[in-house]
Amino acid sequence: MSNLIDAYHQSLLTLIAASPIVRTSNINLDKRASRAGFIRGDLYFADGSRLHFRELVELQDDIVRCMYAYHYQKTDDSLVFRYDDTPHFPALPDFPYHKHIADNEVIAAKPPDLVAVLLEIEALLE
């Protein structure tokens, strides 16, 4: 039986390697079971900005992100945006999913995946 979490991790590594905006990366993979794993990493872009991300996933019929955070910041460490599912804004629609943006604002946001986050960063870097 093929190891599903290894295949998922490899798909993310392939995505990162193929991204035209990622200059360097530091990725850590932690396989928890054949269908569960944790990935954490930092992606660095040409302008010096950085995306720190982490995902805890279980592969069922679909990918289930049990926990996620995608934190994008400028070179001076100021926040551009962060998607996460920490349950600290219960009044927002789609709780616990949300997005932090500059000036300490928090808005409702559907959970993205790494592809969507990289596309959003690419648009900001244009």
MMTF fields as JSON, N, C-alpha, C and O atoms, coordinates in Angstrom:
{
  "mmtfVersion": "1.0.0",
  "mmtfProducer": "UNKNOWN",
  "numBonds": 503,
  "numAtoms": 504,
  "numGroups": 126,
  "numChains": 1,
  "numModels": 1,
  "chainsPerModel": [1],
  "groupsPerChain": [126],
  "chainIdList": ["A"],
  "bondAtomList": [4, 2, 8, 6, 12, 10, 16, 14, 20, 18, 24, 22, 28, 26, 32, 30, 36, 34, 40, 38, 44, 42, 48, 46, 52, 50, 56, 54, 60, 58, 64, 62, 68, 66, 72, 70, 76, 74, 80, 78, 84, 82, 88, 86, 92, 90, 96, 94, 100, 98, 104, 102, 108, 106, 112, 110, 116, 114, 120, 118, 124, 122, 128, 126, 132, 130, 136, 134, 140, 138, 144, 142, 148, 146, 152, 150, 156, 154, 160, 158, 164, 162, 168, 166, 172, 170, 176, 174, 180, 178, 184, 182, 188, 186, 192, 190, 196, 194, 200, 198, 204, 202, 208, 206, 212, 210, 216, 214, 220, 218, 224, 222, 228, 226, 232, 230, 236, 234, 240, 238, 244, 242, 248, 246, 252, 250, 256, 254, 260, 258, 264, 262, 268, 266, 272, 270, 276, 274, 280, 278, 284, 282, 288, 286, 292, 290, 296, 294, 300, 298, 304, 302, 308, 306, 312, 310, 316, 314, 320, 318, 324, 322, 328, 326, 332, 330, 336, 334, 340, 338, 344, 342, 348, 346, 352, 350, 356, 354, 360, 358, 364, 362, 368, 366, 372, 370, 376, 374, 380, 378, 384, 382, 388, 386, 392, 390, 396, 394, 400, 398, 404, 402, 408, 406, 412, 410, 416, 414, 420, 418, 424, 422, 428, 426, 432, 430, 436, 434, 440, 438, 444, 442, 448, 446, 452, 450, 456, 454, 460, 458, 464, 462, 468, 466, 472, 470, 476, 474, 480, 478, 484, 482, 488, 486, 492, 490, 496, 494, 500, 498],
  "bondOrderList": [1, 1, 1, 1, 1, 1, 1, 1, 1, 1, 1, 1, 1, 1, 1, 1, 1, 1, 1, 1, 1, 1, 1, 1, 1, 1, 1, 1, 1, 1, 1, 1, 1, 1, 1, 1, 1, 1, 1, 1, 1, 1, 1, 1, 1, 1, 1, 1, 1, 1, 1, 1, 1, 1, 1, 1, 1, 1, 1, 1, 1, 1, 1, 1, 1, 1, 1, 1, 1, 1, 1, 1, 1, 1, 1, 1, 1, 1, 1, 1, 1, 1, 1, 1, 1, 1, 1, 1, 1, 1, 1, 1, 1, 1, 1, 1, 1, 1, 1, 1, 1, 1, 1, 1, 1, 1, 1, 1, 1, 1, 1, 1, 1, 1, 1, 1, 1, 1, 1, 1, 1, 1, 1, 1, 1],
  "groupList": [{"groupName": "MET", "atomNameList": ["N", "CA", "C", "O"], "elementList": ["N", "C", "C", "O"], "formalChargeList": [0, 0, 0, 0], "bondAtomList": [1, 0, 2, 1, 3, 2], "bondOrderList": [1, 1, 2], "singleLetterCode": "M", "chemCompType": "L-PEPTIDE LINKING"}, {"groupName": "SER", "atomNameList": ["N", "CA", "C", "O"], "elementList": ["N", "C", "C", "O"], "formalChargeList": [0, 0, 0, 0], "bondAtomList": [1, 0, 2, 1, 3, 2], "bondOrderList": [1, 1, 2], "singleLetterCode": "S", "chemCompType": "L-PEPTIDE LINKING"}, {"groupName": "ASN", "atomNameList": ["N", "CA", "C", "O"], "elementList": ["N", "C", "C", "O"], "formalChargeList": [0, 0, 0, 0], "bondAtomList": [1, 0, 2, 1, 3, 2], "bondOrderList": [1, 1, 2], "singleLetterCode": "N", "chemCompType": "L-PEPTIDE LINKING"}, {"groupName": "LEU", "atomNameList": ["N", "CA", "C", "O"], "elementList": ["N", "C", "C", "O"], "formalChargeList": [0, 0, 0, 0], "bondAtomList": [1, 0, 2, 1, 3, 2], "bondOrderList": [1, 1, 2], "singleLetterCode": "L", "chemCompType": "L-PEPTIDE LINKING"}, {"groupName": "ILE", "atomNameList": ["N", "CA", "C", "O"], "elementList": ["N", "C", "C", "O"], "formalChargeList": [0, 0, 0, 0], "bondAtomList": [1, 0, 2, 1, 3, 2], "bondOrderList": [1, 1, 2], "singleLetterCode": "I", "chemCompType": "L-PEPTIDE LINKING"}, {"groupName": "ASP", "atomNameList": ["N", "CA", "C", "O"], "elementList": ["N", "C", "C", "O"], "formalChargeList": [0, 0, 0, 0], "bondAtomList": [1, 0, 2, 1, 3, 2], "bondOrderList": [1, 1, 2], "singleLetterCode": "D", "chemCompType": "L-PEPTIDE LINKING"}, {"groupName": "ALA", "atomNameList": ["N", "CA", "C", "O"], "elementList": ["N", "C", "C", "O"], "formalChargeList": [0, 0, 0, 0], "bondAtomList": [1, 0, 2, 1, 3, 2], "bondOrderList": [1, 1, 2], "singleLetterCode": "A", "chemCompType": "L-PEPTIDE LINKING"}, {"groupName": "TYR", "atomNameList": ["N", "CA", "C", "O"], "elementList": ["N", "C", "C", "O"], "formalChargeList": [0, 0, 0, 0], "bondAtomList": [1, 0, 2, 1, 3, 2], "bondOrderList": [1, 1, 2], "singleLetterCode": "Y", "chemCompType": "L-PEPTIDE LINKING"}, {"groupName": "HIS", "atomNameList": ["N", "CA", "C", "O"], "elementList": ["N", "C", "C", "O"], "formalChargeList": [0, 0, 0, 0], "bondAtomList": [1, 0, 2, 1, 3, 2], "bondOrderList": [1, 1, 2], "singleLetterCode": "H", "chemCompType": "L-PEPTIDE LINKING"}, {"groupName": "GLN", "atomNameList": ["N", "CA", "C", "O"], "elementList": ["N", "C", "C", "O"], "formalChargeList": [0, 0, 0, 0], "bondAtomList": [1, 0, 2, 1, 3, 2], "bondOrderList": [1, 1, 2], "singleLetterCode": "Q", "chemCompType": "L-PEPTIDE LINKING"}, {"groupName": "THR", "atomNameList": ["N", "CA", "C", "O"], "elementList": ["N", "C", "C", "O"], "formalChargeList": [0, 0, 0, 0], "bondAtomList": [1, 0, 2, 1, 3, 2], "bondOrderList": [1, 1, 2], "singleLetterCode": "T", "chemCompType": "L-PEPTIDE LINKING"}, {"groupName": "PRO", "atomNameList": ["N", "CA", "C", "O"], "elementList": ["N", "C", "C", "O"], "formalChargeList": [0, 0, 0, 0], "bondAtomList": [1, 0, 2, 1, 3, 2], "bondOrderList": [1, 1, 2], "singleLetterCode": "P", "chemCompType": "L-PEPTIDE LINKING"}, {"groupName": "VAL", "atomNameList": ["N", "CA", "C", "O"], "elementList": ["N", "C", "C", "O"], "formalChargeList": [0, 0, 0, 0], "bondAtomList": [1, 0, 2, 1, 3, 2], "bondOrderList": [1, 1, 2], "singleLetterCode": "V", "chemCompType": "L-PEPTIDE LINKING"}, {"groupName": "ARG", "atomNameList": ["N", "CA", "C", "O"], "elementList": ["N", "C", "C", "O"], "formalChargeList": [0, 0, 0, 0], "bondAtomList": [1, 0, 2, 1, 3, 2], "bondOrderList": [1, 1, 2], "singleLetterCode": "R", "chemCompType": "L-PEPTIDE LINKING"}, {"groupName": "LYS", "atomNameList": ["N", "CA", "C", "O"], "elementList": ["N", "C", "C", "O"], "formalChargeList": [0, 0, 0, 0], "bondAtomList": [1, 0, 2, 1, 3, 2], "bondOrderList": [1, 1, 2], "singleLetterCode": "K", "chemCompType": "L-PEPTIDE LINKING"}, {"groupName": "GLY", "atomNameList": ["N", "CA", "C", "O"], "elementList": ["N", "C", "C", "O"], "formalChargeList": [0, 0, 0, 0], "bondAtomList": [1, 0, 2, 1, 3, 2], "bondOrderList": [1, 1, 2], "singleLetterCode": "G", "chemCompType": "PEPTIDE LINKING"}, {"groupName": "PHE", "atomNameList": ["N", "CA", "C", "O"], "elementList": ["N", "C", "C", "O"], "formalChargeList": [0, 0, 0, 0], "bondAtomList": [1, 0, 2, 1, 3, 2], "bondOrderList": [1, 1, 2], "singleLetterCode": "F", "chemCompType": "L-PEPTIDE LINKING"}, {"groupName": "GLU", "atomNameList": ["N", "CA", "C", "O"], "elementList": ["N", "C", "C", "O"], "formalChargeList": [0, 0, 0, 0], "bondAtomList": [1, 0, 2, 1, 3, 2], "bondOrderList": [1, 1, 2], "singleLetterCode": "E", "chemCompType": "L-PEPTIDE LINKING"}, {"groupName": "CYS", "atomNameList": ["N", "CA", "C", "O"], "elementList": ["N", "C", "C", "O"], "formalChargeList": [0, 0, 0, 0], "bondAtomList": [1, 0, 2, 1, 3, 2], "bondOrderList": [1, 1, 2], "singleLetterCode": "C", "chemCompType": "L-PEPTIDE LINKING"}],
  "groupTypeList": [0, 1, 2, 3, 4, 5, 6, 7, 8, 9, 1, 3, 3, 10, 3, 4, 6, 6, 1, 11, 4, 12, 13, 10, 1, 2, 4, 2, 3, 5, 14, 13, 6, 1, 13, 6, 15, 16, 4, 13, 15, 5, 3, 7, 16, 6, 5, 15, 1, 13, 3, 8, 16, 13, 17, 3, 12, 17, 3, 9, 5, 5, 4, 12, 13, 18, 0, 7, 6, 7, 8, 7, 9, 14, 10, 5, 5, 1, 3, 12, 16, 13, 7, 5, 5, 10, 11, 8, 16, 11, 6, 3, 11, 5, 16, 11, 7, 8, 14, 8, 4, 6, 5, 2, 17, 12, 4, 6, 6, 14, 11, 11, 5, 3, 12, 6, 12, 3, 3, 17, 4, 17, 6, 3, 3, 17],
  "groupIdList": [1, 2, 3, 4, 5, 6, 7, 8, 9, 10, 11, 12, 13, 14, 15, 16, 17, 18, 19, 20, 21, 22, 23, 24, 25, 26, 27, 28, 29, 30, 31, 32, 33, 34, 35, 36, 37, 38, 39, 40, 41, 42, 43, 44, 45, 46, 47, 48, 49, 50, 51, 52, 53, 54, 55, 56, 57, 58, 59, 60, 61, 62, 63, 64, 65, 66, 67, 68, 69, 70, 71, 72, 73, 74, 75, 76, 77, 78, 79, 80, 81, 82, 83, 84, 85, 86, 87, 88, 89, 90, 91, 92, 93, 94, 95, 96, 97, 98, 99, 100, 101, 102, 103, 104, 105, 106, 107, 108, 109, 110, 111, 112, 113, 114, 115, 116, 117, 118, 119, 120, 121, 122, 123, 124, 125, 126],
  "secStructList": [7, 7, 7, 2, 2, 2, 2, 2, 2, 2, 2, 2, 2, 2, 2, 2, 2, 2, 7, 1, 1, 3, 3, 3, 3, 3, 3, 3, 3, 3, 3, 3, 3, 6, 6, 3, 3, 3, 3, 3, 3, 3, 3, 3, 3, 6, 6, 1, 7, 3, 3, 3, 3, 3, 3, 3, 3, 3, 3, 1, 1, 1, 3, 3, 3, 3, 3, 3, 3, 3, 3, 3, 3, 7, 6, 6, 1, 7, 3, 3, 3, 3, 3, 3, 7, 7, 1, 7, 7, 6, 6, 1, 6, 6, 6, 6, 7, 3, 3, 3, 3, 6, 6, 6, 3, 3, 3, 3, 7, 7, 7, 7, 7, 2, 2, 2, 2, 2, 2, 2, 2, 2, 2, 2, 2, 7],
  "xCoordList": [0.855, 0.0, 0.89, 1.829, 0.588, 1.401, 1.092, -0.013, 2.058, 1.91, 1.31, 1.97, 0.075, -0.644, -0.05, 0.011, 0.39, 0.922, 2.245, 2.533, 3.051, 4.286, 3.974, 4.655, 2.956, 2.561, 2.053, 2.347, 1.298, 0.808, 1.979, 2.064, 2.872, 4.051, 4.846, 5.287, 5.032, 5.781, 5.075, 5.734, 3.738, 3.004, 3.252, 3.349, 3.357, 3.646, 5.081, 5.325, 6.024, 7.415, 7.56, 8.321, 6.827, 6.849, 6.254, 6.798, 5.149, 4.514, 5.489, 5.626, 6.151, 7.093, 8.263, 8.661, 8.809, 9.947, 9.579, 10.419, 8.326, 7.889, 7.414, 7.209, 7.24, 6.714, 7.705, 8.881, 7.241, 8.145, 8.511, 9.412, 7.835, 8.109, 8.951, 9.521, 9.039, 9.816, 11.29, 11.68, 12.105, 13.556, 14.264, 15.102, 13.946, 14.506, 13.432, 12.416, 13.683, 12.707, 13.413, 14.527, 12.737, 13.174, 11.936, 11.043, 11.871, 10.662, 10.976, 12.006, 10.087, 10.191, 8.935, 7.816, 9.137, 8.037, 8.008, 9.05, 6.813, 6.652, 5.484, 4.32, 5.813, 4.771, 4.266, 5.048, 2.958, 2.363, 1.777, 1.709, 1.356, 0.79, 0.732, 1.106, 0.269, 0.224, -0.734, -0.612, -1.686, -2.668, -2.671, -3.606, -1.665, -1.632, -0.211, 0.752, -0.096, 1.227, 1.177, 0.136, 2.348, 2.515, 3.604, 4.639, 3.369, 4.394, 4.496, 3.495, 5.731, 6.003, 7.142, 8.066, 7.073, 8.161, 8.141, 7.202, 9.217, 9.366, 9.729, 10.633, 9.011, 9.299, 9.743, 9.109, 10.832, 11.398, 11.264, 11.453, 10.938, 10.665, 11.729, 12.492, 11.775, 12.822, 12.881, 13.961, 11.755, 11.748, 12.123, 12.107, 12.463, 12.843, 11.68, 11.887, 10.46, 9.308, 9.334, 10.07, 8.505, 8.547, 7.151, 6.33, 6.9, 5.68, 6.083, 6.851, 5.569, 5.714, 4.383, 3.319, 4.449, 3.205, 3.343, 4.441, 2.184, 2.121, 0.748, -0.265, 0.742, -0.499, -0.408, 0.606, -1.442, -1.62, -2.777, -3.9, -2.507, -3.536, -3.794, -2.916, -5.028, -5.432, -6.022, -6.883, -5.565, -6.071, -7.16, -6.906, -8.378, -9.523, -9.981, -9.151, -11.249, -11.685, -11.168, -11.026, -10.891, -10.352, -9.295, -9.094, -8.631, -7.637, -8.371, -9.139, -8.142, -8.732, -7.604, -6.722, -7.635, -6.648, -7.162, -8.116, -6.529, -6.931, -6.465, -7.024, -5.442, -4.895, -4.086, -3.417, -4.154, -3.339, -3.042, -3.77, -1.968, -1.642, -0.741, 0.186, -1.019, -0.205, 0.062, -0.822, 1.266, 1.62, 2.601, 3.743, 2.155, 2.983, 3.389, 2.544, 4.707, 5.206, 6.269, 6.921, 6.427, 7.438, 8.811, 8.933, 9.825, 11.193, 11.383, 12.251, 10.585, 10.69, 9.842, 9.629, 9.362, 8.529, 7.108, 6.376, 6.697, 5.32, 4.388, 4.737, 3.222, 2.242, 1.643, 1.256, 1.567, 0.793, -0.558, -1.604, -0.537, -1.753, -1.402, -0.284, -2.384, -2.246, -3.615, -4.58, -3.687, -4.865, -4.603, -3.512, -5.599, -5.468, -6.839, -7.862, -6.817, -8.078, -8.076, -8.782, -7.276, -7.289, -8.654, -9.093, -9.331, -10.708, -10.794, -11.249, -10.354, -10.397, -11.263, -11.216, -12.048, -12.98, -14.341, -14.753, -15.036, -16.28, -17.417, -18.358, -17.369, -18.452, -18.363, -19.322, -17.235, -17.076, -17.815, -17.872, -18.383, -18.947, -17.824, -16.663, -18.154, -17.187, -16.196, -15.129, -16.541, -15.708, -15.326, -16.202, -14.086, -12.974, -12.059, -11.0, -12.456, -11.596, -11.624, -12.689, -10.424, -10.357, -9.018, -8.113, -8.93, -7.719, -7.385, -8.227, -6.15, -5.627, -5.011, -4.292, -5.299, -4.679, -4.075, -4.254, -3.372, -2.67, -3.591, -4.814, -3.003, -3.722, -4.609, -5.649, -4.197, -4.891, -6.337, -7.15, -6.659, -8.013, -8.12, -7.177, -9.272, -9.546, -10.848, -11.847, -10.826, -12.02, -12.31, -11.424, -13.549, -13.911, -13.229, -13.105, -12.792, -12.139, -12.236, -11.993, -12.587, -12.594, -11.164, -10.225, -10.982, -9.616, -8.967, -9.518, -7.805, -7.104, -6.21, -6.109, -5.578, -4.506, -3.244, -3.29, -2.135, -0.871, -0.892, -0.291, -1.567, -1.665, -2.326, -1.81, -3.459, -4.186, -3.346, -3.343, -2.638, -1.818, -0.674, -0.393, -0.021, 1.059, 0.536, 1.214, -0.647, -1.236, -1.538, -1.338, -2.018, -2.288, -0.993, -0.961, 0.052, 1.346, 1.89, 2.415, 1.769, 2.235, 1.561, 2.216, 0.258, -0.468, 0.034, 0.108, 0.378, 0.889, 2.287, 2.649, 3.072, 4.44, 4.545, 5.614, 3.458, 3.494, 3.646, 3.695],
  "yCoordList": [-1.195, 0.0, 1.244, 1.349, 2.157, 3.366, 4.233, 4.191, 5.002, 5.85, 7.186, 7.985, 7.419, 8.604, 9.908, 10.894, 9.922, 11.175, 11.523, 12.7, 10.52, 10.8, 11.427, 12.358, 10.922, 11.47, 12.906, 13.759, 13.173, 14.533, 15.476, 16.558, 15.063, 15.891, 16.154, 17.279, 15.118, 15.291, 16.261, 17.023, 16.248, 17.187, 18.627, 19.518, 18.871, 20.221, 20.621, 21.76, 19.706, 19.999, 20.306, 21.193, 19.569, 19.802, 21.176, 21.912, 21.516, 22.823, 23.951, 24.918, 23.82, 24.852, 24.968, 26.074, 23.836, 23.845, 24.466, 25.09, 24.297, 24.81, 26.265, 26.882, 26.809, 28.165, 29.184, 29.164, 30.07, 31.084, 32.188, 32.979, 32.261, 33.352, 32.923, 33.772, 31.622, 31.136, 31.107, 30.474, 31.796, 31.814, 30.731, 30.012, 30.603, 29.548, 29.062, 29.723, 27.89, 27.341, 26.5, 26.016, 26.348, 25.493, 24.731, 25.312, 23.436, 22.642, 21.48, 20.821, 21.231, 20.078, 19.23, 19.734, 17.935, 16.992, 16.05, 15.584, 15.776, 14.868, 13.932, 14.319, 12.705, 11.719, 11.16, 10.638, 11.268, 10.771, 9.375, 8.597, 9.062, 7.755, 7.732, 8.708, 6.631, 6.548, 7.566, 7.92, 8.038, 9.007, 10.314, 11.103, 10.559, 11.786, 12.319, 11.556, 13.64, 14.234, 15.722, 16.373, 16.229, 17.637, 18.17, 17.53, 19.333, 19.999, 21.424, 22.081, 21.882, 23.244, 23.778, 23.045, 25.056, 25.593, 27.09, 27.772, 27.576, 28.991, 29.087, 28.402, 29.948, 30.218, 31.666, 32.558, 31.894, 33.233, 33.692, 32.909, 34.969, 35.523, 36.564, 37.008, 36.946, 37.833, 39.177, 39.753, 39.684, 40.985, 40.88, 41.88, 39.667, 39.452, 39.094, 38.79, 39.123, 38.738, 37.23, 36.499, 36.779, 35.37, 34.866, 35.59, 33.631, 32.928, 31.822, 30.932, 31.872, 30.764, 30.016, 30.622, 28.708, 27.956, 26.648, 26.133, 26.126, 24.814, 24.21, 24.909, 22.925, 22.183, 20.846, 20.153, 20.497, 19.156, 18.573, 19.072, 17.526, 16.978, 15.508, 14.767, 15.117, 13.72, 13.494, 14.252, 12.467, 12.155, 11.105, 9.963, 11.521, 10.627, 10.493, 10.234, 10.656, 10.692, 11.963, 12.024, 12.965, 14.241, 14.664, 13.979, 15.766, 16.289, 17.041, 17.961, 16.659, 17.346, 18.041, 17.386, 19.365, 20.126, 20.26, 20.993, 19.556, 19.593, 20.877, 21.299, 21.489, 22.746, 23.348, 22.634, 24.681, 25.329, 26.763, 27.372, 27.284, 28.707, 29.034, 28.287, 30.15, 30.674, 32.135, 32.979, 32.438, 33.76, 34.411, 33.969, 35.459, 36.153, 37.497, 38.265, 37.785, 39.032, 39.655, 38.981, 40.965, 41.739, 41.508, 40.831, 42.07, 41.915, 42.513, 42.061, 43.525, 44.129, 43.389, 43.888, 42.196, 41.323, 41.836, 41.267, 42.886, 43.353, 42.424, 41.919, 42.219, 41.304, 41.847, 43.013, 41.009, 41.302, 40.612, 41.251, 39.302, 38.559, 37.246, 36.743, 36.707, 35.376, 34.705, 35.238, 33.553, 32.7, 31.693, 31.129, 31.466, 30.385, 29.954, 30.571, 28.875, 28.337, 28.263, 27.445, 29.126, 29.201, 29.741, 30.767, 29.072, 29.47, 30.653, 30.5, 31.846, 33.01, 34.161, 35.257, 33.933, 34.964, 34.32, 34.213, 33.894, 33.122, 33.888, 33.261, 35.205, 35.982, 36.031, 36.432, 35.633, 35.696, 34.557, 33.443, 34.844, 33.747, 32.759, 33.154, 31.517, 30.459, 30.204, 29.635, 30.621, 30.332, 28.853, 28.016, 28.497, 29.294, 29.854, 30.404, 29.721, 30.12, 31.636, 32.253, 32.235, 33.69, 34.108, 33.297, 35.415, 35.995, 37.278, 38.165, 37.366, 38.592, 39.415, 38.884, 40.704, 41.596, 42.776, 42.908, 43.615, 44.74, 45.54, 45.487, 46.27, 47.133, 46.343, 46.834, 45.119, 44.267, 43.958, 43.673, 44.015, 43.689, 42.186, 41.557, 41.618, 40.197, 40.09, 40.716, 39.283, 39.098, 37.604, 36.766, 37.291, 35.904, 35.471, 36.259, 34.235, 33.722, 32.203, 31.544, 31.674, 30.22, 29.708, 30.436, 28.473, 27.936, 27.796, 27.13, 28.416, 28.268, 27.033, 26.361, 26.749, 25.764, 26.491, 27.682, 25.789, 26.438, 27.011, 28.057, 26.351, 26.858, 28.241, 29.178, 28.362, 29.638, 30.736, 31.877, 30.394, 31.384, 31.855, 33.052, 30.94, 31.336, 32.21, 33.151, 31.918, 32.762, 34.165, 35.154, 34.252, 35.555, 36.355, 37.555, 35.699, 36.375, 36.799, 37.903, 35.929, 36.27, 37.53, 38.388, 37.655, 38.858, 40.095, 41.175, 39.951, 41.092, 41.506, 42.679, 40.551, 40.85, 41.411, 41.871, 41.381, 41.891, 43.392, 43.986],
  "zCoordList": [0.0, 0.0, 0.0, 0.789, -0.871, -0.917, 0.297, 0.838, 0.709, 1.876, 1.446, 0.782, 1.821, 1.372, 1.887, 1.153, 3.142, 3.672, 2.998, 2.78, 2.667, 1.932, 0.575, 0.146, -0.091, -1.394, -1.241, -2.078, -0.182, 0.054, 0.328, -0.254, 1.21, 1.493, 0.22, -0.017, -0.601, -1.847, -2.779, -3.486, -2.795, -3.659, -3.219, -4.063, -1.91, -1.432, -1.769, -2.167, -1.616, -1.966, -3.453, -3.839, -4.283, -5.727, -6.048, -6.87, -5.405, -5.586, -5.231, -5.98, -4.106, -3.651, -4.629, -4.993, -5.049, -5.978, -7.322, -7.97, -7.742, -9.041, -8.994, -10.039, -7.801, -7.682, -8.235, -7.872, -9.107, -9.664, -8.675, -8.954, -7.529, -6.591, -5.393, -4.708, -5.13, -3.982, -4.355, -5.337, -3.564, -3.812, -3.005, -3.549, -1.725, -0.882, 0.073, 0.288, 0.64, 1.581, 2.638, 2.441, 3.742, 4.839, 5.289, 5.906, 4.99, 5.212, 6.146, 6.001, 7.107, 7.999, 7.854, 7.941, 7.631, 7.474, 8.669, 9.128, 9.165, 10.297, 9.981, 10.074, 9.611, 9.319, 10.645, 11.44, 10.884, 12.126, 11.947, 12.899, 10.732, 10.372, 8.849, 8.201, 8.276, 6.813, 6.213, 5.04, 7.008, 6.518, 7.311, 7.175, 8.123, 8.927, 8.997, 9.075, 8.968, 9.051, 9.318, 9.224, 9.655, 9.973, 9.058, 8.873, 8.492, 7.697, 8.2, 8.485, 8.301, 8.761, 7.923, 7.571, 7.606, 6.814, 6.688, 7.097, 6.105, 5.771, 4.304, 3.825, 3.596, 2.191, 2.096, 2.66, 1.382, 1.251, -0.2, -1.131, -0.379, -1.689, -2.06, -1.203, -3.331, -3.848, -3.131, -2.998, -2.672, -1.996, -0.52, 0.197, -0.06, 1.339, 2.242, 3.417, 1.721, 2.536, 2.76, 2.098, 3.719, 4.13, 4.462, 5.027, 4.108, 4.507, 5.46, 5.094, 6.681, 7.613, 7.576, 7.701, 7.405, 7.356, 8.114, 8.325, 8.519, 9.135, 8.866, 8.836, 8.675, 8.452, 9.184, 9.099, 9.883, 10.416, 9.621, 9.693, 8.869, 7.985, 8.267, 8.709, 7.995, 7.956, 6.575, 6.127, 5.916, 4.59, 4.737, 5.122, 4.421, 4.458, 3.01, 2.138, 2.727, 1.335, 0.672, -0.549, 1.478, 1.039, 2.057, 3.06, 1.811, 2.747, 3.848, 3.567, 5.088, 6.23, 6.977, 7.532, 6.991, 7.737, 9.167, 9.425, 10.08, 11.493, 12.163, 13.175, 11.593, 12.091, 10.952, 10.204, 10.827, 9.805, 10.204, 10.988, 9.654, 9.745, 8.564, 8.25, 7.918, 6.821, 7.158, 7.006, 7.612, 8.124, 7.155, 7.033, 6.466, 5.486, 6.06, 6.519, 6.033, 6.602, 5.722, 4.925, 5.889, 5.168, 5.794, 6.814, 5.18, 5.681, 7.068, 7.814, 7.433, 8.763, 9.802, 10.907, 9.439, 10.286, 10.497, 11.306, 9.8, 9.932, 9.151, 8.084, 9.699, 9.129, 7.842, 7.775, 6.833, 5.626, 5.786, 5.664, 6.058, 6.385, 7.071, 6.96, 7.78, 8.36, 8.358, 8.906, 7.749, 7.843, 8.958, 9.044, 9.81, 10.788, 11.277, 10.978, 12.038, 12.562, 14.087, 14.677, 14.721, 16.177, 16.6, 16.08, 17.532, 17.866, 18.827, 19.961, 18.372, 19.248, 18.733, 19.291, 17.689, 17.201, 16.925, 15.77, 17.973, 17.79, 17.122, 16.635, 17.081, 16.468, 14.947, 14.288, 14.386, 12.929, 12.246, 12.766, 11.069, 10.275, 9.936, 9.838, 9.762, 9.442, 10.573, 10.344, 11.795, 12.958, 12.945, 12.728, 13.163, 13.667, 12.578, 12.884, 11.317, 10.196, 10.025, 10.039, 9.86, 9.731, 9.14, 8.946, 8.86, 8.277, 9.021, 9.165, 9.492, 10.091, 8.962, 8.115, 8.958, 7.982, 8.735, 9.946, 8.025, 8.65, 9.562, 9.426, 10.478, 11.43, 12.384, 12.823, 12.705, 13.682, 13.326, 14.206, 12.044, 11.616, 11.381, 10.902, 11.72, 11.502, 10.734, 11.088, 9.673, 8.85, 8.693, 8.859, 8.376, 8.097, 6.808, 5.871, 6.763, 5.559, 5.551, 6.562, 4.417, 4.252, 4.357, 4.033, 4.803, 4.904, 3.529, 2.653, 3.33, 2.059, 2.103, 3.13, 0.996, 0.972, 0.517, 0.206, 0.478, 0.136, -1.275, -1.521, -2.2, -3.573, -3.575, -4.185, -2.895, -2.859, -2.2, -2.661, -1.132, -0.435, -1.335, -1.396, -2.025, -2.938, -4.073, -4.482, -4.583, -5.626, -5.092, -5.797, -3.85, -3.25, -3.078, -3.352, -2.633, -2.482, -3.833, -3.976, -4.824, -6.174, -6.679, -7.27, -6.455, -6.886, -6.15, -6.737, -4.876, -4.118, -4.566, -4.466, -5.058, -5.466, -6.875, -7.276, -7.63, -9.014, -9.045, -10.122]
}
